[in-house]
Amino acid sequence: MPLRSLSSSRAVATRLAVRAVAIALMASPLAACGFWDDDPGYQTQATDPPDLLYNQGLVAMKGGDYSKASKRFEALDKQYPQTEWQKKAILMMAYSNYTSGNYDDAITSSRRYVTLWPTDKDAAYMTYIWANSQYKQIPDITRDQDRASQALAGFEKVVTDYPKSEYVSDSKFKIQVVRDQLAGKEMEIGRFYQKQQNYAAAVNRYKAVVKDYAQTRQIEEALSRLTECYMALGLSSEAQTAAAILGHNYPNSQWYKDAYTLVKSHGLEPREDTDSWLSRTFRNAITL
């Protein structure tokens, strides 16, 4: 990941923490909640005052006990539904779970917040936590990429629904990272089919990269692999088109050199058929 992007991500992480602290400072004085910290057997009561529960949660967070904090905010949520206290409780549950690495719980709370209050001033913050909680659980490309798809949807929601929020820049960067991950998954499956000489199935996977992920780093290999598969299928015009597009857009790429050598070995030249699906799809994809 580029250093500039790492710096940007760290800045956003700092803003997340600052945002949580700012919300926490809206709480009542903490003096009333000191008594329970020394009593591990303390249980919340059905009639606990909301400011007591909230402040107890903040004290637990300050002490690094995110499990206890989450329980206090959960009690506040249950005991005071349809109030501002519930809104604060759900937000702090999301933040405390995110900070402690309980990402699935953070996803549950943040999505619930956005569902209940989609136009609230903190909805962008909650949407970003939801997306980032998925992002932090994305596995390598050999495994199912549902997390990546969910993260992509979340970051795109930040950009689309909250275009003026401070999380847009980082979300746009992570959209590119996730899209490259999803393209990489398509390439992995395509290469598997190609090795099995199931060229038609491989082509479908490489097509998906051209159609949906043309602006990722996977596109050069996808075009080169299409050249190989089309030559294997005897579809020389499509192979020439794939090689020509690759050469026009990435003339110094090793993938183009490989595709060019392959086409030439069959007595052909890279030549784009502008009426082919590949030519039309690639033009549309790179102008989005």
N, C-alpha and C positions, 0 to 999 in steps of 0.2 A: 504494500500500500504506500503511495507517495507520502513524503514527510509532510507536505502541505495539508494533505487530507487527514493524516493522523492528528495534526495540530488542530484542524477544524473539528474533528470528532471529540478531542479532549475539551475543546472550548464549549461544545454543546453539553458534554457531560457535566462540566462545571456549572453551566447555566441551569441544568436540571436540578443540581443540588441547591443552588442559590434559590431557585424557584420554590423548592420544597421548604427551605428555611423561611422564606418570606411568608409562605402560607402558615407555617407553624407559629410565626410570631403574632399571628392574629388570635392566638389562644389566650385564655385567661392566665393569671399568674400561676406559677407552678408550685407554690408553697403548699397548697392543699393536698398534693398528691405524693408527698414524700413518705407518708406512713407505710404504704403498702410495699415499698421497695425492699424492706427488710423482712417481709412476710411472704415466702414462696407459696404458701397455701392459700393466699387471698384469692377469692373468687368474685367476679363481677356480680352485682345484684341487679334485679329487675328494675330497681328504682334509682340506680346510680345517676347522679347529675351528669349531664352531657359534657360540661367543661372538665369534670373530674376524669371521665373516661378518656377524653381527648388528651389532656395533659399527662395522664399516665402513659399513654401511647408515645407521646413526645419524649418523656423521660427515658422510656425503654429504648427508643431509637437512639437517643444521645448516648446511652450506655452500651450500644451495640447489640442489644437483645431484640432483634427484629421479630422473632417469633412471639415474644410477649407483646411487643408493640402491635403486631397484626391482630392479636386476640382482642386487645383493647379497642382498636378501631372497628373490628368486626362486631363487638358488643355495642358500640356506639351506633353503627349502621342498623343493627337489628332493633335497638331500643328506641330509636328516634327516626323512623321512616318519614319520608316526604318533608324533611327539614333541611336547613343549611348545614346542620351537624352531620346529617347523612352524607351530604355532598363532600364535606371535608373528610369524613371517615373513609369513603371509597377512594378518594384521591390519595390519601396517606397510606391506605392499604396497598394501592398500586405501587406507590413509590417505595415503601419499605420492602415489599416483596421483590421489586426490581433490584434494589440496592443490595439485597442479601442473596441474589441469584436464584430466587424462587420464581423463575420466569413464567411458568404456566399460571401461577396464582396472580402474578402481575398482569398477565394477559386477560384473565377473567375479570379482574377489577377494572382495568382501564377500558376494556370494551364495554363493560356495564355502564361506566361513567359516560362514555360517548353516546351510548344508546339512550340514556336518560336525559342527558343535557348536551345535545349535539352543537348548540350554538353558544354554550357557555364560554367564558374567557379562557378557561383551562382545558377546553376540549382538544385543542391542538397539542397541548402538552401530554394529555392522556393518549391521544392517537399515536404520538411519537413513541411513548413508552410501550404501547401495544406492539407497534411495528418493530421496535428495537429488541423487544423481548423475543420475538420470533427470529430476528436477525442473529442474535447471539446463540441460537440453537441450530443454525443451519449446519447440516453434516457435510461430509465430503461428497463428491459427485457420484460415488459408487452406490450411494444410498438414496432412498426416496427424498424428493425435494419439495415436499408439501410445506415445510417450514419456509423455504425460500419463496414459494408462491405466496404464502400468507404475509411474509415480510414485504414483498413487492407491493401487494395490495394495500398494506398499511402505509408505506411510505408514499405511494401514489395518492392516497387519501389525504395525507398531510399537504402535499403539493397542490392538489385540486381543491380541497375544501377549505384550507387555511393558507392561502397563497401569501399572506402578509406575516405569517408567523416566523419566529426566529429559528424554527426547525426545518425550514424549507431547503436551505442550502445543503445541510448535512443529509437530508432525505434524498435530494437529487443525486448526490454522490453515491449513496448506498443503493439507490435504484440501479445505477450503472453496475455496481458490484454484483448485485443480485441477478440482474439480467445476464451478466457474463456467466454466473454460476449455472443458471438454467440452460443457457446455450451450451455450456460445457457438458451438461447431462445429456442433451440431445446428441452431441458429438460422440460421447462415450457409447451410447446405444447404437448410433450409426456405424461406428467403427466395429462394434461387435458383429452387426449384421454383415458388414462388408467382409470381415474375416471369414464368415460362414458362407461367403459368396451369394448371400441373399441380397443382391444389388438393388432390387426394387424397394425392399424394406429400408435399406440404408439410404437410398435417395430420399425417401419420405422424411427421414430424420434430418438430413442435410437441408432439405427444402424448408423445414420448420425454422432452421437457423437463419436462412436467407429471408424468410418472410417476417419472422418475429424478432430476430436478434442481429440484424444486419449491422448495427452500430456497436457491436461488441468485438472483442479481439478474436473471437472464434470464427469470424466470417471468412478470413483468408483460407484457413484449413478447409472450411465447408465447401468453398468454391473449388478448391483443388481436389477434394474427395469426390465432388460431383463430376469433375472431369474424368476421374478414374472410373467411377461407376458407369457413367454414360458410355465410355469407351468399351467397357466390359459388356455392356448391353447392346453394343452395336449402334448406339444413337450418336453418331459422330457430330451431327450439327449441334446437338445440345452440349456435347463435350467441348466443341470449339467455342461455343458461346460462353460457357463457364470459364474457360481459360482466357478468353478475350476480356471478360469483365474483370477477372482477377488481374490481368496484366495492365488494364487501363487504370485501375484504382490503386493497385499495390505493385508497381513495376519492379521494385527492389526486393520483393518478398521471395524467400526461398520456396514458398508454396507455389508462387508463379513459375519459378524456374523449373520446378518439378512438373507442373502441368504443361508448360511449354515443351519440355523434353518429351513428354508422353505423346502429345499431339503430333509433334514433328516426327516421332518414330513411326507413325502411321501415315506419313506422307502428307500431313495436313498442316494448316496454319490456324492460330487462334482467330476466330472471326465471329463477331456478335450478330446473331439474328435478332433484330430489335422487335420482332413479332413473337418471340418465344416467351413462355411463361416466366422463365428465369430473368430475362432482360426487363420485362415489365415489373415483375415483383421486386427486383433489386432497386430499380429506379424509384418505385413508390416507397420502399422501406427506408432508403437513405434520405428522403426528403421529409420524413415525418418529424 
